[in-house]
Amino acid sequence: MIRSAAALLAFLAALPAAAQIYNWKDKDGRAVYSDLPPPSGEVKVLQPGRTPPPAVPANGAAPPSAGTASDTAKPKSVADRDLEFRQRRTAEAETQAKAEKEAATETERERFCQQARSQLSALQSGQRVARPNAAGEREFLDDAARAQEAARLQQQIDQHCP
């Protein structure tokens, strides 16, 4: 019991040291330091223990170091990193879905080409070819219908197959 209480006390004592400190200017131009970020505007995140906040002169003017390069190199917040991660995952998922769709389209095209070439080969071989008519009965192709079907298949092959 005492050990867990001591561990809890040590943990709670270390929490303020891990908190971020935000620095920004309010509407009157005064420097404000807080552990909560401002609702809007430019903010500078200070890491505790690294750099103490600059002293504000008595006249309320901004310290000479305000607006340095450290303002542009702000670390990203957890929400920003999470948003970027989600955007990357969405983009990757879209890319993968597009690649899968293209692969499926290519497979279907290859299947169509193989089937059309097979049918054309059967028509050109001279064997009898039948197809169902409107009444569902078997109808054998005569030479004119065979030539017309072969021309149609050849056109499909030329148009869709490499």
CORLIN-V996614 format. One record per residue. RES is the residue in one small letter. SS is DSSP state (h for helix, s for strand, l for the rest). PHI is phi in whole degrees, 0 to 359 (none if undefined). BURIAL is + if it has 24 or more other ideal C-beta (glycine too) atoms within 12 Angstrom, else -. Layout:
BEGIN
res=RES ss=SS phi=PHI burial=BURIAL
res=RES ss=SS phi=PHI burial=BURIAL
END
This chain:
BEGIN
res=m ss=l phi=none burial=-
res=i ss=h phi=290 burial=-
res=r ss=h phi=297 burial=-
res=s ss=h phi=294 burial=-
res=a ss=h phi=293 burial=-
res=a ss=h phi=294 burial=-
res=a ss=h phi=295 burial=-
res=l ss=h phi=296 burial=-
res=l ss=h phi=296 burial=-
res=a ss=h phi=294 burial=-
res=f ss=h phi=295 burial=-
res=l ss=h phi=294 burial=-
res=a ss=h phi=290 burial=-
res=a ss=h phi=276 burial=-
res=l ss=h phi=301 burial=-
res=p ss=h phi=298 burial=-
res=a ss=h phi=290 burial=-
res=a ss=h phi=267 burial=-
res=a ss=l phi=285 burial=-
res=q ss=l phi=272 burial=+
res=i ss=s phi=244 burial=+
res=y ss=s phi=255 burial=+
res=n ss=s phi=233 burial=+
res=w ss=s phi=205 burial=+
res=k ss=s phi=257 burial=+
res=d ss=l phi=277 burial=-
res=k ss=l phi=295 burial=-
res=d ss=l phi=270 burial=-
res=g ss=l phi=88 burial=-
res=r ss=l phi=274 burial=-
res=a ss=s phi=284 burial=+
res=v ss=s phi=237 burial=+
res=y ss=s phi=242 burial=+
res=s ss=s phi=204 burial=-
res=d ss=l phi=270 burial=-
res=l ss=l phi=248 burial=-
res=p ss=l phi=289 burial=+
res=p ss=l phi=289 burial=-
res=p ss=l phi=295 burial=-
res=s ss=l phi=200 burial=-
res=g ss=l phi=99 burial=-
res=e ss=l phi=279 burial=-
res=v ss=l phi=226 burial=+
res=k ss=s phi=244 burial=+
res=v ss=s phi=264 burial=+
res=l ss=s phi=256 burial=+
res=q ss=l phi=271 burial=-
res=p ss=l phi=296 burial=-
res=g ss=l phi=85 burial=-
res=r ss=l phi=266 burial=-
res=t ss=l phi=225 burial=-
res=p ss=l phi=289 burial=-
res=p ss=l phi=296 burial=-
res=p ss=l phi=293 burial=-
res=a ss=l phi=287 burial=-
res=v ss=l phi=270 burial=-
res=p ss=l phi=298 burial=-
res=a ss=l phi=297 burial=-
res=n ss=l phi=281 burial=-
res=g ss=l phi=85 burial=-
res=a ss=l phi=287 burial=-
res=a ss=l phi=290 burial=-
res=p ss=l phi=294 burial=-
res=p ss=l phi=296 burial=-
res=s ss=l phi=273 burial=-
res=a ss=l phi=292 burial=-
res=g ss=l phi=84 burial=-
res=t ss=l phi=278 burial=-
res=a ss=h phi=293 burial=-
res=s ss=h phi=292 burial=-
res=d ss=h phi=293 burial=-
res=t ss=l phi=279 burial=-
res=a ss=l phi=257 burial=-
res=k ss=l phi=288 burial=-
res=p ss=l phi=289 burial=-
res=k ss=l phi=280 burial=-
res=s ss=l phi=284 burial=-
res=v ss=h phi=298 burial=-
res=a ss=h phi=296 burial=-
res=d ss=h phi=295 burial=-
res=r ss=h phi=295 burial=-
res=d ss=h phi=295 burial=-
res=l ss=h phi=298 burial=-
res=e ss=h phi=297 burial=-
res=f ss=h phi=299 burial=-
res=r ss=h phi=296 burial=-
res=q ss=h phi=295 burial=-
res=r ss=h phi=296 burial=-
res=r ss=h phi=296 burial=-
res=t ss=h phi=296 burial=-
res=a ss=h phi=296 burial=-
res=e ss=h phi=296 burial=-
res=a ss=h phi=295 burial=-
res=e ss=h phi=295 burial=-
res=t ss=h phi=296 burial=-
res=q ss=h phi=294 burial=-
res=a ss=h phi=297 burial=-
res=k ss=h phi=294 burial=-
res=a ss=h phi=295 burial=-
res=e ss=h phi=295 burial=-
res=k ss=h phi=295 burial=-
res=e ss=h phi=296 burial=-
res=a ss=h phi=295 burial=-
res=a ss=h phi=294 burial=-
res=t ss=h phi=296 burial=-
res=e ss=h phi=296 burial=-
res=t ss=h phi=296 burial=-
res=e ss=h phi=294 burial=-
res=r ss=h phi=296 burial=-
res=e ss=h phi=297 burial=-
res=r ss=h phi=296 burial=-
res=f ss=h phi=298 burial=-
res=c ss=h phi=297 burial=-
res=q ss=h phi=297 burial=-
res=q ss=h phi=293 burial=-
res=a ss=h phi=295 burial=+
res=r ss=h phi=296 burial=-
res=s ss=h phi=296 burial=-
res=q ss=h phi=294 burial=+
res=l ss=h phi=296 burial=+
res=s ss=h phi=299 burial=-
res=a ss=h phi=295 burial=-
res=l ss=h phi=293 burial=+
res=q ss=h phi=280 burial=-
res=s ss=h phi=284 burial=-
res=g ss=l phi=95 burial=-
res=q ss=l phi=286 burial=-
res=r ss=l phi=290 burial=-
res=v ss=l phi=236 burial=+
res=a ss=s phi=237 burial=-
res=r ss=s phi=215 burial=-
res=p ss=s phi=285 burial=-
res=n ss=l phi=267 burial=-
res=a ss=l phi=297 burial=-
res=a ss=l phi=275 burial=-
res=g ss=l phi=87 burial=-
res=e ss=l phi=271 burial=-
res=r ss=s phi=287 burial=-
res=e ss=s phi=229 burial=-
res=f ss=s phi=276 burial=-
res=l ss=l phi=279 burial=+
res=d ss=l phi=274 burial=-
res=d ss=h phi=297 burial=-
res=a ss=h phi=292 burial=-
res=a ss=h phi=294 burial=-
res=r ss=h phi=296 burial=+
res=a ss=h phi=295 burial=-
res=q ss=h phi=295 burial=-
res=e ss=h phi=294 burial=+
res=a ss=h phi=296 burial=+
res=a ss=h phi=295 burial=-
res=r ss=h phi=297 burial=-
res=l ss=h phi=295 burial=+
res=q ss=h phi=297 burial=-
res=q ss=h phi=296 burial=-
res=q ss=h phi=298 burial=-
res=i ss=h phi=295 burial=+
res=d ss=h phi=298 burial=-
res=q ss=h phi=281 burial=-
res=h ss=h phi=249 burial=-
res=c ss=l phi=248 burial=-
res=p ss=l phi=284 burial=-
END
